[in-house]
């Protein structure tokens, strides 16, 4: 079997991998639950390639992510639930339906300019899916539809977005900042009282409020934290290199020495940016 640009070849490969007796033992023993963590991992690797602006890796990682879709679709086909064609049909139908201002007639295109149309169509789709499953009550609640498996920061932001759409929100970022200060005070009080469990709960409230501030500033809390993680890694590497020149390691240095080098790393970055 040779590589191909045609999606049908990838589908054929997955069939071969999942064929009993002649397929791959590892692929054959997988199920939706065991594959789900790999699906999440591949999505993060796509995001990482984008953040690094590495187009070679991005092409490769998108292929790995596509393989996950094909894998799930094949397992679903084996149990006669749906197949890859159904997945493609579902997403093409969804995109056409959600963009009447692009694919509809003149009247639909005019309607497509109405604010909130996307959310209205999504709500209709959700109701239709719930009715198809025989559970119409599934769509109730302004916060419904936010996947539990999402990482905590983006899930917090989505929950806040949904609450905001029904009016449960501040209208001023400074009010959110005041809430952050309030939550930080509550963390301090819990620490002072020795209530470790309560302090952890208050930290959760503090993080939720910080996510809200990022949202009010038209930002993405997860992206902001990723950028800070990268900055921390870069500056700490600077500290390690500076210590190495002194013939020392971080373990052989005091916090005061490393803190001074941290400030030097920040200054070096500022000078380089000017």
C-alpha positions, 0 to 999 in steps of 0.5 A, spaced: 500 500 500 502 506 497 501 513 500 496 518 497 493 525 497 486 521 497 482 521 503 480 514 501 487 511 502 487 513 509 480 510 510 483 503 507 489 503 512 484 504 518 480 498 515 486 494 514 489 496 521 482 494 525 481 487 521 481 482 525 487 477 525 491 481 520 490 487 523 495 491 528 494 488 535 494 495 538 489 498 534 484 492 534 484 493 542 482 500 542 475 503 543 473 510 544 475 511 551 482 509 550 483 513 544 480 519 547 486 521 550 490 521 544 485 525 540 486 531 546 494 530 545 494 531 538 489 537 538 494 540 543 500 538 538 497 542 533 496 548 537 503 547 539 505 547 532 501 553 531 504 557 537 511 555 534 509 557 527 512 551 525 509 549 518 512 543 517 510 540 524 503 543 523 502 539 517 504 533 520 500 534 526 494 535 522 495 529 519 495 525 526 489 529 528 485 527 522 487 520 523 484 520 530 477 522 526 478 516 522 479 512 527 473 514 531 469 513 525 471 506 523 470 504 530 463 507 530 462 504 523 464 497 526 458 498 531 454 500 525 453 507 529 455 512 523 461 512 518 466 517 516 461 519 510 456 521 515 461 525 519 463 529 513 456 530 511 454 532 518 459 538 518 458 540 511 451 540 513 452 544 519 457 549 516 452 551 510 446 551 515 450 556 520 452 561 514 446 563 510 449 569 509 454 566 505 450 560 502 443 562 502 438 566 497 438 573 498 433 573 504 437 568 508 443 573 506 440 579 509 437 575 515 445 572 516 447 579 518 442 579 524 446 579 530 446 572 534 444 568 528 450 563 529 447 562 537 440 561 534 442 556 529 446 552 534 441 552 539 436 549 534 441 544 532 442 542 539 435 541 540 434 537 534 440 532 536 436 532 543 430 530 540 433 525 536 436 522 542 429 522 545 432 527 551 429 533 549 430 536 556 438 535 555 438 542 552 435 546 558 439 551 561 443 557 559 450 553 561 448 547 557 453 544 551 460 546 554 464 539 554 466 537 561 472 534 558 475 541 556 481 543 560 479 548 566 481 555 563 477 554 556 471 551 560 471 557 565 471 562 559 466 558 555 461 558 561 462 565 562 461 567 555 454 563 556 452 566 562 454 573 559 449 572 553 443 572 558 445 578 562 449 575 568 456 579 567 459 585 569 460 591 564 466 593 566 473 590 566 475 594 573 469 591 576 472 584 575 479 586 577 475 588 584 472 581 584 479 579 583 482 583 589 476 580 593 478 573 591 485 574 593 483 577 600 479 571 601 485 566 599 489 570 604 484 569 610 483 562 609 491 561 609 491 565 615 486 561 619 490 555 617 484 552 613 488 549 607 482 546 604 478 552 604 484 556 601 484 551 595 477 552 594 478 560 594 484 559 589 479 556 584 475 562 585 481 567 584 482 563 577 475 563 575 475 571 576 482 572 572 479 568 567 473 573 567 478 579 566 481 576 560 475 575 557 473 582 558 479 584 555 477 580 549 483 575 550 483 568 551 486 566 558 489 559 556 493 563 550 495 568 555 497 562 560 501 559 555 505 565 553 507 566 560 509 559 561 513 560 555 516 566 558 517 563 564 521 557 561 525 562 557 527 566 563 529 560 567 533 558 562 537 564 562 538 564 569 541 557 568 546 559 563 548 565 567 549 560 573 553 555 568 558 561 567 559 562 574 560 554 575 554 553 579 547 550 578 540 552 581 541 547 586 547 550 588 544 557 588 540 561 593 533 564 592 536 571 592 541 570 587 536 567 582 531 572 583 537 577 581 538 573 575 531 573 574 531 581 574 537 581 569 533 576 564 527 581 564 532 587 563 535 583 557 529 582 554 527 589 555 533 591 552 533 586 546 526 589 544 528 596 544 
